[in-house]
Amino acid sequence: MSTRGEARLQVRTLLGRLGRPSSPVGAVNMAVHRASTILFDTIDELDRAKSERFEKGILFYGRFGTPDVFAFEQAISALEGGYGTVAVPSGLAACVLPLVAFLKPGDHVLVTDSVYEPARTSLSQFVARGGVEVTYYDPRIGGDIAELFRPNTRMIYLESPGSLTFEVQDVPAIAAAAKARGILTVCDNTWATPVFHRPIELGVDIVVAAATKYVVGHSGAMLGTVTAHEEHYRALREAANWLGYRVSPDEIFLAARGLRTLAVRLRQHHENGLALARWLETRPEIRRVIHPALPSHPDHAIWKRDFSGATGLFAIVLDAHSKKQATAFVENLSLFGLGFSWGGFESLVLIGDPAHARTATRWKEGGILVRIHAGLEDAGDLIADLDHALGVFRAAGRGAAA
Ligand SMILES: *Cc1c(COP(=O)(O)O)cnc(C)c1O
């Protein structure tokens, strides 16, 4: 395949072309390489591979990657606009990798209060064991984050929007403040994917993401990616090696296949999510719909400036007097599954509890937060299902009041 002019192609075209190492038999999809040992013809070649093993695309030993892994990593780098990507075994492994690679005892890290909760749990382990100091910050802080800088501040960890509460951060302002002080910025880009948001172009140093969600897209594989500029790439590669990270070639194959349909799926998730959100906004049982693409969202202007689309994940605050009443709503949905994760073809719901995970900000909404993932089903069918479950929800409310 010629790569002439690749840089000028649109994302939707690139998604069909990137990450396809040439196949000896002309197959359209990548060959899967299951390998531990890689054989060399000579000691010279073996020694050279060993000394170059942390460079991009060097075949050395299975754990360091094979051509399928390298091709997928290169595809994600091109989409995110970075120099190199390290594929890792899960999204959480991606969140943790920059912490391991760059933080040492005595360092201070600023973390958004809206961070994915398991990443918060990992951070608390770094604090407990390594003497790293963590300060959580209000996701709406913008350039005022500079007021929280200390002499030992090494890193800022962003996630925009937060994947439970959907605050959109002023990424360019935070990145500029960090850059002025030589502080590293890391941003979790799982929600938007590089199709809708490219934090590296907005000044961020390192992007982490759970490919498990929209890239894989079918709830059938787990994978993470860490993308960085050349100056940070090698340290990330080395840390992935100390940690013993290795990604499955099957997960890589499924994630690469997911790229082919990513843009069309995202457009449908965006449309379905907005259709549901707009309908829910008209309903008296809902106190608030939290969706960055709605003009009612407090960060709508930032979303419009920095993102080219929304995906299918948003939240509502139910006017519920108890978790039991909210449970009546979610358990009476038949087209929305009840379970963790999102980004697959199917719709999901989850009851969230943002208040208990926060330290820098207070979650002051009354009612009960329900996170909704709009899948690829017919939006009219999904709305009819929500309508039915809201009927049960109202009846449950009357029952409790009587
Ligand atoms: C799901 C998720 C992760 C973790 O991904 P896994 O593959 O489940 O480990 C990280 N960040 C965000 C924002 C997520 O939604």
PDBQT file of the ligand as one rigid body, heavy atoms in Angstrom, charges set to zero:
ROOT
HETATM    1  C1  LIG A 501     -13.121   2.201  31.240  1.00  0.00    +0.000 C 
HETATM    2  C2  LIG A 501     -12.206   3.333  31.437  1.00  0.00    +0.000 A 
HETATM    3  C3  LIG A 501     -10.867   3.125  31.748  1.00  0.00    +0.000 A 
HETATM    4  C4  LIG A 501     -10.318   1.742  32.006  1.00  0.00    +0.000 C 
HETATM    5  O1  LIG A 501     -10.420   0.887  30.925  1.00  0.00    +0.000 OA
HETATM    6  P1  LIG A 501     -10.360  -0.717  31.149  1.00  0.00    +0.000 P 
HETATM    7  O2  LIG A 501     -10.022  -1.233  29.810  1.00  0.00    +0.000 OA
HETATM    8  O3  LIG A 501     -11.730  -1.104  31.636  1.00  0.00    +0.000 OA
HETATM    9  O4  LIG A 501      -9.303  -0.993  32.165  1.00  0.00    +0.000 OA
HETATM   10  C5  LIG A 501     -10.039   4.222  31.876  1.00  0.00    +0.000 A 
HETATM   11  N1  LIG A 501     -10.502   5.474  31.721  1.00  0.00    +0.000 NA
HETATM   12  C6  LIG A 501     -11.795   5.715  31.423  1.00  0.00    +0.000 A 
HETATM   13  C7  LIG A 501     -12.251   7.115  31.254  1.00  0.00    +0.000 C 
HETATM   14  C8  LIG A 501     -12.691   4.659  31.275  1.00  0.00    +0.000 A 
HETATM   15  O5  LIG A 501     -13.966   4.908  31.014  1.00  0.00    +0.000 OA
ENDROOT
TORSDOF 0
